[in-house]
């Protein structure tokens, strides 16, 4: 047994130990900074917002110092190839800020992005989450249930272009803070639904895991937990249905379908039948535009022709600023003014209503490529994790993460709620979970467990 280090014989080791203990608090530190970042101008003046962005990186030099002291590579801080995409996004932000016509809006949007990036790095290097990636799954479940419970109070529910009309909407609008207190800091129903579809895949997986435990062990406690996860799943599904977000509906269907195909590969034989059914529906509606009209209608923008108007004008803007973008967070100041819409009230066009167009407009085409590489890199490692999983729990959690990525990619076709909004940090926590799950599975595989 090695002797315990002393201050005289191993001062560096003691300093490194203290540094590691200090770094343990980084996620808590970021959680405290998140409040003024997500409520810009409320807790601190907007003039101090740039300094908040710098404070997000307070722990990064300390982590680099810890890596140097331990003779470790920077890959231990940000894994590759995902790290390349993240570093490239960071390098593009000064350029985006330079071309911006409104620095205040850009600093606010940068805050949402940088919070997600720094939270990703903190979580994949946090000892508790490294030991138990499942902690993040529990965080997803709590966040999803919390959003669903508080949704009636903080959500700006739709009033037009509904697929269906229930009396409950009158009650929801009556008890919302927007109605009671004229509150402006509300969550749009599409933003809420776009976030919930990312968290939803993890809840049925937790229920399936508990059902397996109940089958093995006759325990009333396990049974209660099973029913709890099932109720939470239905709560999220119900909230998504009430949102009437067609993008969320489509993302949920494709996400669940993909998860089922990963779990039961024999279902691949029904894909041709699904293709035939989709073709039949297309012919039923008459043309592709009618189908787009069904899924793309929005309470503010109207039907599909309005959304197509936003997309086409966004493409015009992107063609003029293809390398630099128009400046992060400045869409509603640039596009409606210099690329006026034919069918859309510019006051309602806050973003491009397409995740990929929005990122390209904010950071240029190179920024979009970097973000897609980040998603595809995460998708690749989660599929590897599912295929090489040595236990059922890891496989199920990997399937849930893959379903979440499918929901992100699908919902991004019709909206951009996971970028430049207060809840844009959620996808980064999912990226962190995928990285942690992959690392843990590789360690188990190397150990031969």
Secondary structure, 3 states (H helix, E strand, C coil): CCCCCCCCCCHHHHHHHHHHHHHCCHHHHHHHHHHHHHCCCCCCCHHHHHHHHHHCCCCHHHHHHHHHHCCCCHHHCCCCCHHHHHHHHHHHHHHHHHHCCCHHHHHHHHHHHHHHHHHHHHHHCCHHHHHCCHHHHHHHHHHHHHHHHHHHHHEECCCCCCCCCCCHHHHHHHHCHHHHCCCCCCEEHHHHHHHHHHHHHHHHHHHHHHHHHHHHCCCHHHHHHHHHHHHHHHHHHHHHHHHCCHHHHHHHHHHHHHHHHHHCHHHHHHHHHHHHHHHHHHHHHCCHHHHHHHHHCECCCECHHHHHHHHHHHHHHHHHCCCCCCCCCCHHHHHHHHCCCCCCCHHHCCCCCCHHHHHHHHHHHHHHHHHHHHHHHHHHHHHHHHHHCCCHHHHHHHHHHHHHHHHHHHHCCCCCCCCCCCCCCHHHHHHHHHHHHHHHHHHHHHHCC
